[in-house]
């Protein structure tokens, strides 16, 4: 397996024009359906994501956000840290008083239905992002991803001959996209790949084992160990 540093060099060497070619070939236009911002199953009449009207449990929306992106969103809306982000649930266990353990990423905060807290839906069902201008890279690049070791697990079908660019399932795929928009998406896609690898290297280099007490959650990001409210874990 290649090292994270090797993968980072590959990410930095990505050809933005080739990425734009792949995006332009498959085509994309956001239909504002909101599927990428909402929980995997509907909340129904219940205000509790774990208490579904059909008896099933909603899978909350999960989107990775970098520490500096959290601060940018905080500043944009004068939000508290917990208004913006939550510990990534992967790696945490269910304790008697809620989640506990260690995790290695932050996710965008969700509402009681499991939808992104920044998602709003109009009366006509059209979705909108209330922080669109400051939305994280993972949102800017959806439904595309780059298949490099150390980046987010690629999903969906390859859309270029090398299998580097992947397209997630999305009803906006296959629609015409002009070159300028394809190039803008490609630039963000490369930036995201680089940032994900830089974050992974930072997490690795700053990781110090901790033994959280029962009921505690520790998030290890590139800046060190933190509590769920973003304060340093000491």
Residue, then its C-alpha position, 0 to 999 in steps of 0.5 A: x500500500x502506498x504511503x499517505x505522502x505518496x498519495x498526497x503527491x498524486x493528489x497534488x499532481x492531478x490534472x484538473x483539465x482531465x478531471x473536468x473532461x470526465x465531469x463534462x463527459x458524464x454531465x451534471x446539474x444539481x436538481x435541488x432534490x435534497x437527497x444528498x443533504x437528508x437522512x436515508x429514510x424519511x423522518x415522517x411525523x416523528x421529530x425523533x430520527x430513531x422513532x420512525x412512523x414506519x418502525x424503521x430507524x433513519x440513517x442520519x446524513x453524514x458528511x465529513x467537514x474539516x476543522x477549518x471549515x467548521x470555524x468558517x461556518x461558525x464565523x459565517x453564522x455566529x454558530x456554536x461549534x456543536x451547531x456546526x459539527x458532531x463527532x463522526x459516529x464511525x468507531x463510537x460505541x453505544x454506552x449507557x448514556x449515549x455514544x462513547x469512545x474515539x473517532x477520527x473525523x467530524x461530520x456536519x451536524x444534523x437535526x432531529x430527523x437526521x437531515x443536515x442542519x443547514x438544509x432547508x426545503x421550500x413548500x414546493x419540495x425544492x431544497x436549499x443550503x442555508x450556508x451555500x457560499x461557505x459549504x464544505x468541499x465534500x458538498x461542493x464536489x458531490x456527487x463526484x469523488x477521486x479514487x486515491x488511497x487515504x481519501x474518502x472511500x469512492x462510491x459509484x461508477x468510474x466515469x473516466x478510463x483510468x477509474x480515477x473519477x467516480x460518480x455517486x448515485x444522483x439524479x442530476x447526473x447525465x445533464x448538460x454542464x458547461x465547461x466553466x462549471x466542469x472546471x470549477x467542480x474539477x478544481x474543488x475535487x482536486x482541492x478536496x483530495x489534497x485536503x483529505x490526505x493532508x488531514x489524514x497525515x495530520x491526524x496520524x502525526x498528532x494522534x496520542x492514545x487516550x483512555x476516555x472515561x465511560x460516556x466520553x467521546x474524543x475526536x482526533x483530528x489534524x489539530x489533536x484530540x478534542x471534545x465534542x464541543x471542539x475544545x482540546x482534550x487534556 
